[in-house]
Amino acid sequence: MASLSPIRRKQTRFGGGRGGLLQQARLTGPMPWVIAIMVALTVMAAAAGLALDNLADNARAEISGGLTVQVVEGGPAERERQAEVAVALLTNREDIAEVRRVPDAELAALIDPWLGEAAGAGDEAIPIPALIDVRFRGPVTDRRLVELRDALLASVPSARIDAQAGWLAPVFQAIASLQWLAVGLVVLLAATSAAAVWLAARSALGSNRDTIEIVHLLGGTDRQIARLFERSIAVDAVIGGAVGLLLGAGAVILLGRQFAALGSGMVAGGGLDLADWLAVGAIPLAAVAIAMLTARLTVLGALRRML
Amino acid sequence: MSGTEGGIVQFDNVGLRYGTDREVLSDISFTLHPGSFYFLTGASGAGKTSLLRLLYLAQRPSRGMIRMFGTDVITLPRRALPEYRRRLGTVFQDFRLVSHLSAFDNVALPLRVSGVPESGIRKAVADMLEWVGLAHRADARPPTLSGGEQQRVAIARAVIARPEVLVADEPTGNVDPDMALKLLRLFQALNRLGTTVVVATHDVHLLKKVPDSLIMRLDKGRLSDPTGALRYPPRPAARSAEERA
């Protein structure tokens, strides 16, 4: 056999990416965009779940030891007297960290949108209970609440006590439901992404059947062939993941600014911290891993039916 | 039996049927000795391609035993088959080139599958393409090559990795007589290096070009072996490569 100088040309590595052994029109078509959309939606769902978690945590911390004492007394003088007794009694207790009488002006401002300015003024003013915000040292338990109620009612017969955590419980339940909804969405989107990759891999397998058979007959292993598809889908997933992260994170930042502009204390507690952003940033990586694993399992499963 | 003492390939009472049809191959028994040259002949539809498919491990038989390189390949798990396929070289009747790869990359495929580094591939493939007269077509894709050129690329791909057994299905069917002779000389050169060669052909003139060859004739799915040279288990009198040498 003649000895010849090497021919110089671009080399196609076995298992190389585009332009390699696989004809990849099917994979390079809609796949990156499908993954981008899935990642963007997953980022938004995950960010919403994390924001709700932060919001619930902040609100819980704020109201865990909180309770409201109302003095419901029709006569203004008597109401004022009982309120002062209640403040004095509460202030002297060692298990209470903070007592704050809500000023009448603040109360008037609270009811103003519903009842108007005249509601809290003049002889025909609607009787409004005196409100006292109280913060326990430690959480409010039923036993502590009963003990405080007994102590208070002995001196302030018109007093009513409500734990803030109690009347906010339905809100927390709703937040927890929304969090589970976000988790469900993330799981569904991951499953949908995997299904899309499965379909793409099946389709690519079909269009490359002849090539795969040749490689098989030349001694190619299932792993070698599966790696071709894995690499191909990984490229698509990296591109799609990056685009999806940009889109999703952009939407989250925009929404975050709009919510922050509302100026509501409870909503402001729903921002994302560094750890949350790191978790959100890991979503495209998880998408790449899921896509590669799905492609590998799909291809290996299909190859097993060949000799 | 261990190793390849009894032959590099052994078929014993092999039968093959597709689905529930009648057997396309029946009671096939033969031994291929290392370094021997075999022609497989027979009329169209006699079962040559089916027999070759069993030889290059594209098919399992319906019955019987096949040993290759001292191993029973019938009971071998499919994950172990690639290792055996890499020791075979195959020229398919329909070439089976990868249409979107260049001639160079098609020829390089067996080396890449075997994990040969690119630095080692470049010269080997260039030499091989030069030898089959296609160095100037290295970048051409199969659809742009003539039938004869495609066949030469297919042959180059089959022999590039120096297989222990070369199986060729009508390898000279699409080339002119000069090129056919040249390709046959390539097969003989490989044979002299120790490769066992099996060439399926209906060209009787080709048989005369390799005087030391053994002829396997298939007729309606049965192998005729009047000399007993192909018998399995082999008779002591059967010619071996060593004896011929």
Interface residues (C-beta under 8 A of the other chain):
Chain A: M1 A2 S3 L4 S5 P6 I7 R9 Q11 T12 R13 F14 L21 Q23 D210 T211 E213 I214 V215 H216 L217 L218 G219 G220 T221 D222 Q224 R304 L307
Chain B: Y56 L57 A58 Q59 R60 R78 R79 L81 P82 E83 Y84 R85 R86 L88 T90 R96 L97 V98 H100 L101 S102 F104 D105 A108 L109 P110 R112 V113 S114 E118 I121 R122 K123 V125 A126 D127 M128 L129 E130 W131 A135 A138 D139 R157 A189
